[in-house]
């Protein structure tokens, strides 16, 4: 059956400032997603990423997100930032994803109705699979959900649920899917690429509430 945790981990993605990173850390985020894909409105440069990393308290990790980016760009981020986890959102093959000496997660484009179990077998070294609502070749962070009933109940790998999550629906999503973690970006923004402190706090509170209902 699905690897359901006793506590749902939280990833706040697309952070661009030290202030927002610390708000997310205080609210209860386990890891912060920093986007290095240059066509994303949430893309961050390496210098700002280093400032965020150096400001974080203990036990809050960094996940570096790429989407079909050049090997040189991935290498620079790995060498200088030393992220805890790499996230690959494009058509990267297993050899590319695993060559960096870092744990990685692979995004699954649920907009294409893939066979999730077949996809997972292609990436045996992945530490988890992030299910997002976009189609292949498109960026995440669209704010759209997908049909959660398409997720196999016996999926044997850590599952990170993304795609259209927000403070209003994340508790329902956790109840329906029991994911290892939830991932949010646009759902905690007041405008595209700009995070909202209140929404971040509300999102994390709703995750805690789903894990420990009254």
ZAMARGU-4260 file (C-alpha; in steps of 0.2 Angstrom, whole numbers, plus 5000, padded with zeros to 4 digits):
<rodrens>
0) 5000/5000/5000 | 5005/5018/4999 | 5019/5024/5011 | 5007/5035/5021 | 5017/5044/5035
5) 5012/5048/5053 | 5015/5067/5048 | 5013/5074/5031 | 5029/5084/5026 | 5027/5101/5019
10) 5037/5109/5004 | 5034/5127/5000 | 5040/5130/4982 | 5045/5145/4972 | 5053/5156/4986
15) 5063/5170/4981 | 5067/5180/4997 | 5075/5177/5014 | 5060/5185/5022 | 5048/5172/5014
20) 5060/5158/5017 | 5060/5162/5036 | 5041/5164/5036 | 5039/5147/5028 | 5052/5139/5040
25) 5043/5146/5056 | 5026/5141/5049 | 5032/5123/5048 | 5039/5119/5031 | 5051/5104/5030
30) 5059/5110/5014 | 5059/5125/5003 | 5059/5123/4984 | 5071/5135/4975 | 5068/5136/4956
35) 5083/5137/4944 | 5073/5135/4928 | 5076/5152/4919 | 5059/5153/4911 | 5050/5152/4927
40) 5043/5167/4935 | 5049/5160/4952 | 5067/5158/4946 | 5081/5163/4958 | 5099/5166/4955
45) 5112/5157/4964 | 5118/5172/4975 | 5100/5174/4982 | 5099/5156/4985 | 5115/5156/4995
50) 5108/5170/5006 | 5092/5160/5009 | 5102/5144/5013 | 5113/5154/5025 | 5098/5161/5034
55) 5089/5145/5037 | 5088/5136/5054 | 5092/5118/5057 | 5082/5104/5050 | 5074/5115/5036
60) 5080/5108/5020 | 5082/5115/5002 | 5076/5107/4986 | 5083/5113/4970 | 5071/5112/4955
65) 5076/5110/4937 | 5067/5107/4921 | 5077/5101/4906 | 5091/5113/4911 | 5109/5111/4905
70) 5121/5100/4915 | 5132/5115/4918 | 5118/5124/4927 | 5114/5109/4938 | 5132/5107/4942
75) 5134/5125/4948 | 5119/5123/4959 | 5125/5107/4966 | 5143/5113/4969 | 5139/5130/4976
80) 5122/5128/4985 | 5124/5109/4990 | 5105/5107/4991 | 5097/5093/5001 | 5087/5086/4987
85) 5086/5089/4968 | 5069/5090/4959 | 5068/5086/4940 | 5052/5092/4932 | 5056/5089/4914
90) 5061/5074/4902 | 5077/5071/4911 | 5082/5053/4910 | 5087/5042/4925 | 5105/5043/4922
95) 5105/5062/4921 | 5095/5063/4937 | 5106/5051/4947 | 5123/5058/4942 | 5125/5072/4954
100) 5128/5062/4970 | 5112/5070/4978 | 5095/5062/4982 | 5082/5067/4969 | 5063/5067/4966
105) 5055/5066/4949 | 5040/5075/4944 | 5026/5066/4935 | 5015/5076/4923 | 4998/5070/4927
110) 4990/5081/4913 | 4996/5067/4901 | 4987/5053/4911 | 5003/5043/4913 | 5005/5025/4920
115) 5012/5031/4937 | 5019/5014/4941 | 5028/5011/4924 | 5035/5029/4926 | 5042/5025/4944
120) 5050/5009/4938 | 5060/5019/4925 | 5068/5029/4940 | 5073/5016/4953 | 5085/5028/4962
125) 5072/5042/4964 | 5068/5045/4983 | 5050/5050/4979 | 5038/5055/4965 | 5030/5072/4964
130) 5013/5071/4955 | 5008/5088/4947 | 4994/5093/4936 | 5003/5100/4921 | 5006/5091/4905
135) 5024/5086/4899 | 5034/5100/4894 | 5024/5113/4904 | 5029/5121/4920 | 5021/5117/4937
140) 5014/5131/4948 | 4998/5133/4937 | 4986/5132/4951 | 4976/5118/4943 | 4972/5101/4952
145) 4970/5084/4944 | 4959/5069/4949 | 4967/5062/4964 | 4957/5046/4962 | 4969/5042/4948
150) 4983/5039/4960 | 4985/5020/4964 | 4981/5016/4982 | 4995/5004/4983 | 5009/5015/4975
155) 5024/5009/4985 | 5035/5025/4984 | 5035/5041/4994 | 5022/5052/4985 | 5023/5071/4985
160) 5006/5078/4980 | 5006/5095/4970 | 4995/5104/4958 | 4983/5117/4963 | 4984/5114/4982
165) 4980/5129/4993 | 4974/5132/5011 | 4956/5128/5006 | 4959/5110/4999 | 4975/5103/5006
170) 4966/5095/5021 | 4954/5086/5009 | 4969/5081/4998 | 4978/5073/5013 | 4963/5064/5018
175) 4960/5057/5001 | 4978/5053/4996 | 4988/5051/5012 | 5004/5057/5003 | 5021/5057/5010
180) 5022/5076/5007 | 5012/5091/5000 | 5020/5104/4988 | 5013/5121/4986 | 5018/5136/4976
185) 5004/5147/4968 | 4992/5142/4981 | 5001/5153/4994 | 5004/5168/4982 | 4995/5185/4982
190) 5001/5187/4964 | 5011/5176/4952 | 5028/5173/4959 | 5025/5183/4975 | 5022/5174/4991
195) 5009/5179/5004 | 5014/5176/5023 | 4996/5173/5029 | 4993/5160/5015 | 5009/5151/5020
200) 5004/5150/5038 | 4986/5145/5034 | 4992/5131/5022 | 5004/5124/5035 | 4990/5125/5049
205) 4978/5115/5038 | 4991/5102/5035 | 4993/5100/5054 | 4974/5100/5056 | 4973/5086/5043
210) 4986/5075/5052 | 4978/5078/5069 | 4959/5080/5067 | 4949/5084/5082
</rodrens>
